[in-house]
Amino acid sequence: MTLKIIWSEFAETQLDEIYEYYKEKASPRIAKKLLKGIINEPKKLIKTPYIGQEEELLKHRDFEYRYLVFKNYKLIYSVDAENGFIKIADVFDTRQNPPKLKRTK
């Protein structure tokens, strides 16, 4: 069974913010390229969903959260093998304060 990647509303909002930020600070081209990279990164999870390390700061949650790193971003995800999907819960800028990560819904 192939797992499907879905993005939480929260993660999509983060993507929008990242795009807007880089569009202003750099250029629309750079913003698009970065976003494309972030969006493509989780595709490797389809074949190997447990490749990411466990997220220590979210161990207290009901679901097991793992993460992938792409440039300065941590893609926080959980695997729901039963329902056949991988949910990207958050896209976190690693230059921020790590405890802020716990804000994830």
C-alpha positions in Angstrom: 0.0 0.0 0.0 1.3 3.4 -1.0 1.1 6.1 1.6 -0.2 9.5 0.6 1.3 12.8 1.9 -1.2 15.3 3.3 -0.4 18.7 4.7 -2.2 20.1 7.8 -3.8 23.5 7.5 -1.2 24.7 10.0 1.7 23.5 7.8 0.1 25.1 4.7 -0.1 28.4 6.6 3.6 28.1 7.4 4.4 27.5 3.8 2.5 30.6 2.8 4.4 32.6 5.4 7.8 31.2 4.2 6.9 32.1 0.6 5.8 35.7 1.5 8.9 36.2 3.6 11.3 35.1 0.9 9.4 36.9 -1.8 9.9 40.2 0.1 13.5 39.5 1.4 14.9 37.8 -1.7 12.7 37.4 -4.8 9.6 35.5 -6.0 11.9 33.1 -7.9 13.9 32.2 -4.8 10.8 31.9 -2.8 9.2 29.5 -5.3 12.4 27.4 -5.5 12.6 27.1 -1.7 8.9 26.2 -1.4 9.2 23.6 -4.2 12.1 22.0 -2.3 10.2 21.9 1.0 7.1 20.5 -0.7 9.1 17.8 -2.6 11.2 16.8 0.4 8.5 14.5 2.0 8.1 12.5 -1.2 11.0 10.3 0.0 8.8 9.3 2.9 6.4 7.4 0.6 9.0 4.6 0.3 10.6 5.0 3.7 8.1 6.6 6.1 10.2 6.1 9.2 13.4 7.6 7.8 13.0 10.8 9.9 14.2 10.9 13.5 11.7 11.1 16.4 11.0 14.6 17.5 12.1 14.8 21.2 10.0 17.9 22.0 6.8 16.2 20.9 7.2 12.9 22.7 4.3 13.6 25.0 1.8 13.6 22.1 -0.5 10.8 21.3 1.0 10.4 17.8 4.7 9.7 17.2 6.1 12.8 15.4 9.2 12.5 13.3 11.0 15.1 11.2 13.0 15.7 8.1 15.3 18.6 7.6 15.4 20.7 4.4 17.8 23.6 4.5 16.8 25.6 7.6 13.5 23.9 7.9 12.3 21.0 10.0 9.3 19.2 8.5 7.4 17.6 11.4 5.3 14.7 10.4 3.4 11.7 11.7 2.7 8.4 9.9 -0.8 6.9 9.9 -0.1 3.6 8.2 -3.6 2.3 9.1 -5.3 5.1 7.1 -2.5 5.2 4.5 -1.2 8.7 4.9 1.7 10.7 6.2 0.7 14.0 7.7 3.0 17.0 7.5 2.0 18.8 10.7 4.4 21.7 10.7 7.2 23.4 8.8 9.5 24.8 11.4 12.3 27.3 10.9 15.2 25.8 12.8 16.6 29.3 13.4 13.7 29.9 15.8 13.6 29.1 19.4 13.1 25.2 19.6 10.5 25.2 22.5 8.3 27.1 20.1 8.0 23.8 18.3 5.6 22.6 20.9 3.0 25.0 19.4 2.2 22.4 16.8 -1.5 21.4 16.9 
